[in-house]
Amino acid sequence: MNGQADTISVLEKRFRAHQWVQLLFAAVMVILPFFLAPAYPGEDRVALGNWRIPPVCPHRVLFMHSCPGCGLIRSFTALAHGQFSESYAYHRLGIPLFLMIAFQIPFRIYLLKTGSQGYTKRIETIIYRPVPFLIALLVINWLISVWS
């Protein structure tokens, strides 16, 4: 019986560690754009202070073509600075993705408070059902931008 309790304790610790990682990622993705300066017109790099951040997309660096996520940081940064049309221009899915990531913050805090007991089948459905749809949207959006 004690072995089973230890296993449950280990699983709960892993669950909580995963929630902390997700919360940290979401918080960085939501808060960081407020500290970045939007890209100048015609430029593809945001800035942190006076430092223009170089492109970080390995796909773009290696193949000289954008990937499905290219433009999201610029879109998030423009959105954080109230530049809605620029946000949309950098990435058509930037605004809804930013909102989905922002939603992760209270959601992950909820799961940290309730533990794995709060992770119900309904919650699992809410989290994972949109993922294939979202991936498809990103790829379709990317194909449209490549072909246009």
C-alpha positions as CSV (number, residue, x, y, z in Angstrom):
1,M,0.0,0.0,0.0
2,N,2.8,2.4,0.8
3,G,4.3,1.8,-2.7
4,Q,1.1,2.8,-4.3
5,A,1.0,6.0,-2.2
6,D,4.5,6.8,-3.3
7,T,3.6,6.2,-6.9
8,I,0.6,8.6,-6.6
9,S,2.9,11.2,-4.9
10,V,5.4,10.9,-7.7
11,L,2.7,11.3,-10.3
12,E,1.2,14.3,-8.5
13,K,4.7,15.9,-8.4
14,R,5.1,15.3,-12.1
15,F,1.7,16.8,-12.8
16,R,2.4,19.9,-10.8
17,A,5.9,20.3,-12.4
18,H,4.2,20.1,-15.8
19,Q,1.7,22.8,-14.8
20,W,4.5,25.0,-13.5
21,V,6.4,24.7,-16.9
22,Q,3.2,25.5,-18.8
23,L,2.4,28.4,-16.5
24,L,6.0,29.8,-16.9
25,F,5.9,29.5,-20.7
26,A,2.5,31.2,-20.9
27,A,3.6,34.0,-18.5
28,V,6.7,34.7,-20.6
29,M,4.8,34.6,-23.9
30,V,2.2,37.1,-22.5
31,I,4.5,39.4,-20.4
32,L,7.6,39.6,-22.6
33,P,5.9,41.4,-25.6
34,F,5.1,44.3,-23.3
35,F,8.9,44.8,-22.8
36,L,9.8,44.4,-26.4
37,A,9.5,47.3,-28.9
38,P,7.5,46.5,-32.1
39,A,9.4,46.0,-35.3
40,Y,10.0,49.1,-37.4
41,P,7.9,49.3,-40.6
42,G,9.6,47.1,-43.2
43,E,11.8,45.4,-40.6
44,D,11.2,41.9,-39.2
45,R,13.0,42.3,-35.8
46,V,11.6,43.4,-32.5
47,A,13.8,45.2,-30.0
48,L,14.7,44.9,-26.3
49,G,15.9,48.4,-25.4
50,N,18.4,49.4,-28.2
51,W,19.1,45.8,-29.1
52,R,17.4,44.5,-32.3
53,I,16.7,40.9,-31.6
54,P,18.0,38.7,-34.4
55,P,15.7,36.2,-36.1
56,V,15.3,33.2,-33.9
57,C,13.4,30.8,-36.3
58,P,15.8,28.0,-37.2
59,H,13.6,27.2,-40.3
60,R,14.0,30.8,-41.6
61,V,17.7,30.9,-40.8
62,L,18.4,27.5,-42.5
63,F,16.0,27.6,-45.4
64,M,15.4,31.3,-45.9
65,H,11.6,30.7,-45.8
66,S,9.1,31.3,-43.1
67,C,7.6,28.6,-41.0
68,P,4.0,28.3,-39.7
69,G,4.9,30.2,-36.6
70,C,7.0,33.0,-38.2
71,G,5.7,36.4,-37.2
72,L,4.1,35.4,-33.9
73,I,6.5,37.2,-31.7
74,R,6.1,40.3,-33.8
75,S,2.4,39.9,-33.8
76,F,2.3,39.4,-30.0
77,T,4.5,42.5,-29.5
78,A,2.4,44.7,-31.8
79,L,-0.7,43.5,-30.0
80,A,0.8,44.2,-26.6
81,H,1.4,47.8,-27.8
82,G,-2.1,48.2,-29.1
83,Q,-1.2,47.9,-32.8
84,F,-4.0,45.6,-33.8
85,S,-3.7,45.9,-37.6
86,E,0.1,45.4,-37.5
87,S,-0.4,42.4,-35.2
88,Y,-2.8,40.9,-37.8
89,A,-0.4,41.8,-40.6
90,Y,2.5,40.0,-39.0
91,H,0.5,36.8,-38.4
92,R,-3.2,36.3,-39.1
93,L,-3.5,34.0,-36.1
94,G,-1.5,36.1,-33.7
95,I,-4.4,37.6,-31.8
96,P,-6.4,34.4,-31.2
97,L,-3.1,32.5,-30.3
98,F,-2.1,35.3,-27.9
99,L,-5.5,35.0,-26.2
100,M,-5.3,31.2,-26.0
101,I,-1.9,31.5,-24.4
102,A,-3.1,34.2,-22.0
103,F,-6.0,31.9,-21.0
104,Q,-3.4,29.3,-19.9
105,I,-2.3,31.5,-17.0
106,P,-5.5,31.3,-14.9
107,F,-6.1,27.8,-16.1
108,R,-2.7,26.5,-15.0
109,I,-3.1,28.3,-11.7
110,Y,-6.4,26.5,-11.2
111,L,-4.7,23.1,-11.9
112,L,-1.9,23.9,-9.5
113,K,-4.5,24.7,-6.8
114,T,-6.7,21.6,-7.4
115,G,-3.9,19.2,-8.4
116,S,-4.6,16.3,-10.6
117,Q,-8.1,16.0,-9.2
118,G,-9.0,19.2,-11.1
119,Y,-7.9,17.6,-14.3
120,T,-11.2,16.1,-15.4
121,K,-12.1,14.5,-18.7
122,R,-13.9,17.7,-19.7
123,I,-10.8,19.8,-18.9
124,E,-8.7,17.3,-21.0
125,T,-11.2,17.7,-23.9
126,I,-11.0,21.5,-23.7
127,I,-7.2,21.4,-23.8
128,Y,-6.6,18.9,-26.4
129,R,-9.5,18.9,-28.8
130,P,-8.5,22.2,-30.4
131,V,-4.9,21.2,-31.0
132,P,-5.2,19.4,-34.3
133,F,-7.5,22.2,-35.6
134,L,-5.0,24.8,-34.4
135,I,-2.1,23.0,-36.1
136,A,-4.2,22.7,-39.3
137,L,-4.9,26.5,-39.2
138,L,-1.3,27.3,-38.7
139,V,-0.3,25.1,-41.7
140,I,-3.1,26.5,-43.9
141,N,-2.2,30.1,-42.9
142,W,1.5,29.3,-43.7
143,L,0.6,27.8,-47.1
144,I,-1.5,30.8,-48.0
145,S,1.4,33.2,-47.1
146,V,3.9,31.0,-49.1
147,W,1.7,30.9,-52.2
148,S,0.7,34.5,-52.2
